[in-house]
Amino acid sequence: MKIASLSTARLRLSAPDARDIPEIVRLANNIEVVRTLARVPHPFGPEDARYFLDEVVPKEPTWRIGRKSDGALLGFVGLNPMEKPSVMERGYWFGQEHWRQGYATEAARAVVDHAFSKLGVETIVSGHFAMNPASGRVLAKIGFRETGRSKRFSQVAGEALAHVDVVLERSTWRGRAG
């Protein structure tokens, strides 16, 4: 699936490719990163990065998040198509050394704005494991509101974990990318 490149003040969001494999492995082969993700294994090796690029990226709009100043790969943000074409699920992850720098909020705003303004999306659902309140704060900053609690399977934990479900509607989005 071809995606548009997006740009923010500090970030360039673009299509990932095989050149990213070594850095994907380095960033994702960290239990602190993947324990907060639903469908990423640990340990994470080159074959997992290849699966991500060959099987996930073509089916789900996925952006490589790079820092403009040096091109460094920081993480990924994507949209997972849902049953209804007007609804997508947003997910993201960053290498641990890139946490707490505002990159997640900046990248997520750009993708949400793109989804609402260019892709015809009406509703974006998302969420986070309850043990990851930092992700909840990112979602709240963007405008997502909690819709409930559920259990979601974690590949790393091997079981369903407490999950906070959130939603953002196009009608309440104010186009705050930048």
C-alpha positions as a Python dict, from the first residue, in 0.01 Angstrom:
ca = {
    (1, 'M'): (0, 0, 0),
    (2, 'K'): (152, 330, -111),
    (3, 'I'): (150, 601, 154),
    (4, 'A'): (209, 973, 135),
    (5, 'S'): (517, 1113, 303),
    (6, 'L'): (428, 1341, 592),
    (7, 'S'): (631, 1610, 760),
    (8, 'T'): (617, 1784, 1097),
    (9, 'A'): (843, 2037, 1264),
    (10, 'R'): (1096, 1770, 1368),
    (11, 'L'): (993, 1453, 1186),
    (12, 'R'): (967, 1301, 843),
    (13, 'L'): (720, 1015, 810),
    (14, 'S'): (775, 793, 508),
    (15, 'A'): (740, 437, 381),
    (16, 'P'): (972, 188, 554),
    (17, 'D'): (1193, -42, 349),
    (18, 'A'): (1449, -319, 383),
    (19, 'R'): (1730, -72, 458),
    (20, 'D'): (1560, -17, 795),
    (21, 'I'): (1588, -383, 905),
    (22, 'P'): (1904, -353, 1121),
    (23, 'E'): (1766, -50, 1306),
    (24, 'I'): (1417, -202, 1341),
    (25, 'V'): (1577, -506, 1505),
    (26, 'R'): (1793, -293, 1733),
    (27, 'L'): (1498, -82, 1849),
    (28, 'A'): (1238, -361, 1874),
    (29, 'N'): (1458, -624, 2037),
    (30, 'N'): (1402, -453, 2371),
    (31, 'I'): (1159, -607, 2618),
    (32, 'E'): (1069, -261, 2755),
    (33, 'V'): (947, -159, 2408),
    (34, 'V'): (761, -474, 2306),
    (35, 'R'): (596, -551, 2641),
    (36, 'T'): (357, -262, 2569),
    (37, 'L'): (269, -386, 2217),
    (38, 'A'): (3, -643, 2132),
    (39, 'R'): (150, -826, 1836),
    (40, 'V'): (528, -797, 1849),
    (41, 'P'): (737, -1094, 1967),
    (42, 'H'): (1043, -1101, 2192),
    (43, 'P'): (1317, -1168, 2114),
    (44, 'F'): (1280, -973, 1790),
    (45, 'G'): (1518, -1061, 1507),
    (46, 'P'): (1575, -991, 1137),
    (47, 'E'): (1310, -1246, 1037),
    (48, 'D'): (1054, -1055, 1246),
    (49, 'A'): (1152, -726, 1080),
    (50, 'R'): (1123, -892, 738),
    (51, 'Y'): (774, -1025, 830),
    (52, 'F'): (674, -673, 940),
    (53, 'L'): (791, -523, 610),
    (54, 'D'): (652, -802, 387),
    (55, 'E'): (324, -886, 561),
    (56, 'V'): (212, -592, 776),
    (57, 'V'): (328, -283, 587),
    (58, 'P'): (161, -376, 255),
    (59, 'K'): (-178, -423, 426),
    (60, 'E'): (-173, -134, 673),
    (61, 'P'): (-64, 224, 604),
    (62, 'T'): (260, 234, 805),
    (63, 'W'): (505, 520, 838),
    (64, 'R'): (870, 508, 932),
    (65, 'I'): (926, 793, 1177),
    (66, 'G'): (1257, 960, 1106),
    (67, 'R'): (1414, 1261, 1272),
    (68, 'K'): (1460, 1541, 1018),
    (69, 'S'): (1792, 1659, 1162),
    (70, 'D'): (1979, 1331, 1104),
    (71, 'G'): (1735, 1083, 944),
    (72, 'A'): (1753, 850, 1244),
    (73, 'L'): (1478, 590, 1266),
    (74, 'L'): (1282, 659, 1586),
    (75, 'G'): (988, 420, 1548),
    (76, 'F'): (670, 356, 1351),
    (77, 'V'): (309, 470, 1336),
    (78, 'G'): (37, 295, 1142),
    (79, 'L'): (-330, 264, 1066),
    (80, 'N'): (-497, -76, 1067),
    (81, 'P'): (-805, -93, 842),
    (82, 'M'): (-1111, -218, 1026),
    (83, 'E'): (-1425, -389, 895),
    (84, 'K'): (-1589, -57, 808),
    (85, 'P'): (-1378, 142, 557),
    (86, 'S'): (-1439, 466, 747),
    (87, 'V'): (-1286, 324, 1068),
    (88, 'M'): (-917, 261, 1129),
    (89, 'E'): (-712, 161, 1431),
    (90, 'R'): (-399, 363, 1509),
    (91, 'G'): (-91, 214, 1666),
    (92, 'Y'): (267, 323, 1716),
    (93, 'W'): (593, 234, 1885),
    (94, 'F'): (928, 403, 1944),
    (95, 'G'): (1273, 286, 2042),
    (96, 'Q'): (1323, 338, 2416),
    (97, 'E'): (1592, 603, 2373),
    (98, 'H'): (1335, 816, 2188),
    (99, 'W'): (1069, 811, 2461),
    (100, 'R'): (962, 1125, 2649),
    (101, 'Q'): (1068, 1370, 2378),
    (102, 'G'): (727, 1448, 2230),
    (103, 'Y'): (789, 1248, 1913),
    (104, 'A'): (490, 1015, 1965),
    (105, 'T'): (245, 1302, 1997),
    (106, 'E'): (395, 1484, 1699),
    (107, 'A'): (388, 1178, 1470),
    (108, 'A'): (44, 1064, 1582),
    (109, 'R'): (-106, 1409, 1521),
    (110, 'A'): (31, 1409, 1166),
    (111, 'V'): (-111, 1064, 1087),
    (112, 'V'): (-448, 1140, 1247),
    (113, 'D'): (-471, 1465, 1050),
    (114, 'H'): (-380, 1279, 729),
    (115, 'A'): (-638, 1006, 797),
    (116, 'F'): (-917, 1256, 853),
    (117, 'S'): (-825, 1506, 581),
    (118, 'K'): (-698, 1278, 301),
    (119, 'L'): (-815, 920, 357),
    (120, 'G'): (-1183, 977, 428),
    (121, 'V'): (-1162, 818, 771),
    (122, 'E'): (-1445, 912, 1008),
    (123, 'T'): (-1336, 727, 1323),
    (124, 'I'): (-999, 624, 1462),
    (125, 'V'): (-989, 374, 1745),
    (126, 'S'): (-683, 307, 1954),
    (127, 'G'): (-584, 217, 2304),
    (128, 'H'): (-308, 109, 2532),
    (129, 'F'): (-235, -156, 2788),
    (130, 'A'): (-332, -29, 3133),
    (131, 'M'): (29, -76, 3250),
    (132, 'N'): (139, 186, 2993),
    (133, 'P'): (-15, 516, 3110),
    (134, 'A'): (242, 718, 2909),
    (135, 'S'): (74, 599, 2590),
    (136, 'G'): (-260, 703, 2737),
    (137, 'R'): (-126, 1054, 2792),
    (138, 'V'): (-15, 1074, 2426),
    (139, 'L'): (-361, 967, 2310),
    (140, 'A'): (-532, 1218, 2541),
    (141, 'K'): (-312, 1504, 2411),
    (142, 'I'): (-428, 1427, 2058),
    (143, 'G'): (-793, 1429, 2162),
    (144, 'F'): (-880, 1060, 2200),
    (145, 'R'): (-1140, 987, 2466),
    (146, 'E'): (-1179, 670, 2666),
    (147, 'T'): (-1468, 446, 2563),
    (148, 'G'): (-1412, 158, 2801),
    (149, 'R'): (-1185, -114, 2929),
    (150, 'S'): (-1124, -455, 2777),
    (151, 'K'): (-868, -731, 2761),
    (152, 'R'): (-628, -753, 2468),
    (153, 'F'): (-389, -1034, 2388),
    (154, 'S'): (-20, -957, 2429),
    (155, 'Q'): (215, -1179, 2231),
    (156, 'V'): (500, -1113, 2475),
    (157, 'A'): (291, -1185, 2786),
    (158, 'G'): (117, -1478, 2619),
    (159, 'E'): (-216, -1373, 2767),
    (160, 'A'): (-486, -1108, 2752),
    (161, 'L'): (-398, -797, 2953),
    (162, 'A'): (-604, -504, 3081),
    (163, 'H'): (-652, -256, 2797),
    (164, 'V'): (-788, 100, 2781),
    (165, 'D'): (-997, 158, 2467),
    (166, 'V'): (-1013, 507, 2314),
    (167, 'V'): (-1168, 674, 2011),
    (168, 'L'): (-1134, 996, 1812),
    (169, 'E'): (-1405, 1109, 1569),
    (170, 'R'): (-1341, 1323, 1264),
    (171, 'S'): (-1620, 1556, 1380),
    (172, 'T'): (-1421, 1646, 1693),
    (173, 'W'): (-1074, 1663, 1531),
    (174, 'R'): (-936, 2011, 1491),
    (175, 'G'): (-655, 1943, 1242),
    (176, 'R'): (-365, 2006, 1477),
    (177, 'A'): (-77, 1849, 1284),
    (178, 'G'): (249, 2037, 1275),
}
